[in-house]
Amino acid sequence: MAIQRRIMKGKYMYKSILLALTLIYCINSNAQTAEAKASWVKQYPVTTASSETKGGTHNTFVNLYDQQIYFLDNKIHKYTHFANQVITAQGLEEVGKVEISFDPIYQKLHVHEVSILRGNKVINVLNNSKFEIIRKESELDQGIYNGVETAFILIKDLQLNDIVEYSYTIDGQNPIYDNRFFDVFTTQWTIPVGEFRLNLTVPKDLQLYF
């Protein structure tokens, strides 16, 4: 996958003194190919929202949130599989934004799929769209460098009841953890969730604390 970097002009805000310094880096790729999933990844199907959910007050419905973590040989791999359905017209924009954050200094992002499920059709978004990666540094004036990048795709021409499904793996973690496993998991949602899955694969002798 060929990647071309483009650096946009920094934005400055002054009010007597410098308030913030923001640099935005954009990385574009004209040709992006989905990467295969690892052999340890378990596959789970995506179900659609029920008629009761569609008749509710929410704009979107999370069909599936599946996170699988593989931590062996002091190396961590995090696989995420997400499916989000459009319930109302107000949910079109929200579902159409796919965002993935990672730190390229010590992490590597592997995108496996970005698809639209429309009835019995599966539309490969990566055939016609591309990821853009933005790095926003808002605390450089304080000598703080964050380094986190966000890969995103804005999916257009979505329809009601469409499901946006995507999956990716992030390899690596902050070396400050010194090859120790640490993570935070979201278990509370403000919108309906059809299925939530969490799978941890760790050495047998590793003691876990929750």
Secondary structure, DSSP 8 states (H G I E B T S, - for coil): ---EEEE---EEEESSSEEEEEEEEEEE-S--------TT----------HHHHTSS-SEEEEEEEEEEEEETTEEEEEEEEEEEE-STTHHHHHTEEEEEE-TTT-EEEEEEEEEEETTEEEEGGGT---EEEEEE--GGGT-----EEEEEE--S--TT-EEEEEEEEE---GGGTT----------SS-BS-EEEEEE--TT-----
